[in-house]
Amino acid sequence: MTVNNDQVINWFTDRIGEITYSMDGSRNGSDGTADCSGSISQALIEASGVNNGLLSTISLDGYLAKLGYQKVYSGPTAGAVNTQHGDIILMSITDDMAGSGGTGGHVGVIHQGGNFISCTATRWADGATFVEGQAIQSAPWEQYKNVTRLKAHSELWRNGQTEQRPSGGIAVDGIWGHDTWKGVQEMLIRIGHNLDPDGADGIGGPITIKALQRALNAKLRVNLDVDGIMGMQTVKALQKLMGTPQDGVISSPSSQLVIALQENINSGQVWI
């Protein structure tokens, strides 16, 4: 199944200045009010034609998987980087989505220029309560994720980016998705790192990133913080290992770093 990313995003952009935030009304904008999970549910219903009702942040994951989205990140909100157009981001005040009910969670979608658009009750920059008609808000994700109160946990769900493995390896396309993470995890396990309970699940969560940071420290004799966040210093260390420019940024959609990493994964040799 294919969901049109632009149709999901347009549900929000078409309603800027028209929606008032409420968890007690229609939730999907039909009465002029909506909340975060009701609005993303409605946008997905209209874009996919698959109606599972108006879900909550706790139950959206199953619907996203049904629509063909893949969870490509799960961990602290600060680690949700390298977003792409159409990515849906779920957030929680606790360390998993189980605690995201009511005011404990949020959800929105990445659109033009890496901005995060959603239906929200408060202004992202200062927490001020919105007035009537101002619930649809867009904010730069790289700034938003550092000021939101929902710093404990985020999940990044991606549509239409499943990497197709060619015979004998993964796609060398410069996009760090499910298959690339799985290749990294398989190598980390191969050299002795314990990734339980995640294993090689293709999701770059904190357990995987901590193992990668430990492996980079050992290989390069550097001193990265083992914090489970794929930050600039970790990216620079990996770039050094791969022999690509060390700017600390994983560019999209065709990163030199990721291409080199994918080629190393496909080589079958120990690269870290």
N, C-alpha and C positions, 0 to 999 in steps of 0.2 A: 504494500500500500504506500502511496506517495501523498504526502501532505504538502500543499503549496505554502512555503514559508512566508511569501509576501502576502498571501491572503490572511494568514494568522496575524501578521504585523499590522496590516491595513485595518483590521477590526479595531485596533487601538488608535492608530493615527487618525482614522475617520471620525473618532468620537472625542478628540481633544476639545475641551471646553464644553462638553455636553453631559458628562456623567458626574454624579455626586456619589461619594463613597458611602456605602451602607452594607452591613452584613444581615440586615433584617428585611430588606425589600426583595426584589426579583433576583438579585445577585448577578444577573446577566445583561443588565442595561435596558431591558424591555420596559421598565417603568421609570427610566432615567437614573436609576441607581445600580451599583454593582460593587462587588468586592473582588479581591485579587484572583482567587481560585475560580470563582464563578465566571469572571470575565475571560480567563484563559480557557476554561472549559467551553464557553460559548464560541470563542474564536476557533477552537479546534473542531468543534461540531460543524461549524459552517464551512471550514476548510476541508474537512475529511468526509462529511456525510455520515459519520459514525457517532451516534448519540448514546453516550453512557451516563447522561444526566450531568448535573452540576456538581462537580467533585470538590473535595478539599485538598489542601496541600499534602495531607497524609495519604490520600487515595489516588492522586494523580499519576503516580509512577506506573501503575498497572495499565492505565489508559494510554499513556505515552508509549509504553512498550508495545501495546496492541496496534498502535498507529505506525509502528516502525521506527520510533526513536530509540537511540541507544544512550545509556548512561555512560558518559565518557569521563566524568569526574565525580568523586564523592569525598568530601573532607572539609576542612576549615574554609570559610568563605574567602579568606585571603588567597587561598591557593587556586581559586577558580579563575584561571587566566587563559589567554589565547582563545577567547570566545570567537564564534563565527556567527554571521548573519543567520537568524532563525533559531539559534540556540535558546532553549527554555531553561531557566534557572529557578530551582526550588530552594528555599532557605528556611532554616529553623533556628530557634533560640536555644535548642538543646543539641547534643552531639549526634543526633540522627533525626530523621523526619517524623518519628513517632511523637515528638514533642511540639510539632508545628501547628497544632490545631488552634482555631480561634485567632488571637492576636500573637500567637507564638511562631507564626511562619509567614512567608510571602512567596510570590511567584510572579515572574514576568518573562519577557522575551527580548533578545538582543536584536537591534535593528541598525539602521545606517550609522556608520562611524563608530561602532562599538558601544552604542548607547543602549541602555536598559529601559524599556518602556513597560509600564504596569499600571494597574488600578490601585491607588493607595490613598490612605487617609491623611498622610502628613507629607510636608515638603521635605525632600531628601536633604537639602543643604542645612536646614536649621531645626527640623522637627516640628515646624509650625503646622497647626491643623488647617487643612484646606477648607475653603468656603465652597458654596454650592457651585457645581459644574466643573470643578477643578481636580477631579480624581485621577484622570489620565495624565501621567507624568513621565517624562523622559529624562534620564540622567546618565552621565558618562559612567559606565560600569567600573572602570578602574578607579574612579573616585568614590562612587557609591559604595563599593564593597568595603571600603576602609572606614566609612562613617555609619553604616547601618548598625543597628543594635543586634542584628541577626548574624553575628560573626562566628558563631559556634560551628555551623554546618551548612554546606550547600551541595546541591547536586546539579550537574550540568548535563542536560539531555539534548542530543543532537539528531537532527532529522536528515536522512538522505546522504549520510557521510560514511556508510559502512564500506570499509576498504575491501576490495576484492583481491583475494590472494591468487596471484598467478601460479602456475605450476612451479613448485620448488621454493616458493617464498611469498613475501608480502608485497603489496604494491609500493613502488618507489615513486611516491607522488608528492612528498614534502608536507603531507598533512599528518599531524600526530593524532591518530584516532585509535580505535579499539585494537586493531591488529598490531600497531606499533607498540602500544603499551603491553600487549600480550607478549610480544617478542622481547621487550625489556624484562618483563617479569620472568619469562622462561630462562633468560640468561642469568638473572640474579639468583634464581633457584639453582641453576646449574653450578654456580660458583659457591653455593653453600648458604645463601640467605634464606631465612624462614619467613615466608610471606603469609603464614596462617593468620587469620582464617580466610583471607582473600584469595590466596593462591594466584594462578595465572588467569585472572578473570577479565583482563583487558580494560580495567578501570584504574586510572592513576591516582589511587587514594593515598592517604598518609603513610600506611604501612609500606607500600611500594616505594614511595618517594624517600622515606627514611632509609630503606635498604639501599636505594640508589645513592643517596648522600654518603652512607657509610662506605660503599664500594668506591665512589669517587675519591673520598678521603684516603682510602688505602692505596688506590692506583696512582693518584697524582701527588700524594703526600701534601694535601691541602687540609684546611681546617674548617670545613663547612659546618654550620649549625645543623644538627640532625633534628629538624623541626617538622618534617613532613610537608613542607610547603615548597613548591617549585618556583622559588624566587630567582632574582637576577643572578646571585652568586652561584647558585646551583646550575643555572643555565650556562653561565660563563665557564664553569668547570667542565660541563659536558661538551661545550663547544671546543674547549682546549683539547679534550680527549679525542674529539672527532676531527680536529684540524681545520675548523671553520672559524670565521671572524668572531671574536669574543666581545659581543656587544650586550650580552645578557638578555636578548630578546628572541623569542621564537616567532619569526615572521610568518605570515599567513597570506596565501595558501601554499606557497612553495618555499619552505625553509631549507636553506643549505644544510643547517644542522640536522634537520629531520631526514633529509635525503641521505646524508652520510650515515646517519644512524640506521636507517632502513637497509642501506647497502650492507652495513656490518651485520645486521641481523640475518640477512639473506646469505651471508658468507658461511654461516655455520661455525665460524671460529669464535674463540673467546675474545671479546673485544673490550672487556673491562676487568 
